[in-house]
């Protein structure tokens, strides 16, 4: 059971890291493409809000991972 719990925490940590990296890369590319082709500011704000939502999800998920690791260690 302990190995399964540890594997689940590793998988959850990898997913969180991918969400952080992916949302940052997507946000940077949207900002770059948006300025290059002249997308209106309201769409840039929409991309900003989506990125903030992804970062907030990752922050909450990191907190839960941290709590599970504390419980797992004893």
C-alpha positions as MATLAB code, in Angstrom:
seq = 'XXXXXXXXXXXXXXXXXXXXXXXXXXXXXXXXXXXXXXXXXXXXXXXXXXXXXXXXXXXXXXXXXXXXXXXXXX';
ca = [
       0.000    0.000    0.000;
       2.831    2.396    0.778;
       4.405    1.951   -2.660;
       1.051    2.584   -4.331;
       0.554    5.778   -2.311;
       4.059    6.962   -3.139;
       3.514    6.249   -6.843;
       0.254    8.201   -6.773;
       1.998   11.164   -5.155;
       4.743   11.053   -7.790;
       2.175   10.937  -10.583;
       0.232   13.809   -9.059;
       3.444   15.826   -8.658;
       4.396   15.261  -12.294;
       0.953   16.341  -13.451;
       1.190   19.505  -11.375;
       4.624   20.291  -12.796;
       3.349   19.773  -16.335;
       0.390   22.081  -15.712;
       2.693   24.799  -14.366;
       5.151   24.509  -17.254;
       2.470   24.105  -19.906;
       0.394   27.036  -18.748;
       3.458   29.291  -18.583;
       4.556   28.287  -22.090;
       1.038   28.715  -23.467;
       0.687   32.114  -21.825;
       4.017   33.309  -23.210;
       3.186   32.076  -26.698;
      -0.291   33.645  -26.621;
       1.189   36.967  -25.536;
       3.807   36.821  -28.268;
       1.411   35.776  -31.029;
      -1.223   38.217  -29.803;
       1.109   41.174  -30.022;
       2.410   40.036  -33.415;
      -1.013   39.786  -35.072;
      -2.805   42.424  -33.025;
      -5.345   40.449  -31.009;
      -7.612   42.744  -28.924;
      -6.778   43.217  -25.250;
      -9.872   41.417  -23.992;
      -8.566   38.159  -25.432;
      -5.213   38.734  -23.770;
      -7.033   39.205  -20.469;
      -8.906   35.957  -21.089;
      -5.577   34.170  -21.576;
      -4.273   35.807  -18.391;
      -7.278   34.615  -16.403;
      -6.986   31.083  -17.761;
      -3.314   31.017  -16.804;
      -4.080   32.344  -13.340;
      -6.695   29.614  -12.914;
      -4.132   26.962  -13.904;
      -1.576   28.398  -11.469;
      -4.162   28.519   -8.689;
      -5.096   24.887   -9.354;
      -1.412   23.958   -9.229;
      -0.911   25.849   -5.968;
      -3.844   24.090   -4.322;
      -2.658   20.763   -5.698;
       0.861   21.384   -4.341;
      -0.638   22.046   -0.924;
      -2.541   18.741   -1.026;
       0.561   16.866   -2.177;
       2.552   18.415    0.665;
      -0.139   17.412    3.202;
      -0.279   13.850    1.871;
       3.501   13.540    2.093;
       3.399   14.780    5.682;
       0.749   12.189    6.535;
       2.655    9.494    4.642;
       5.931   10.144    6.518;
       4.238    9.805    9.831;
];
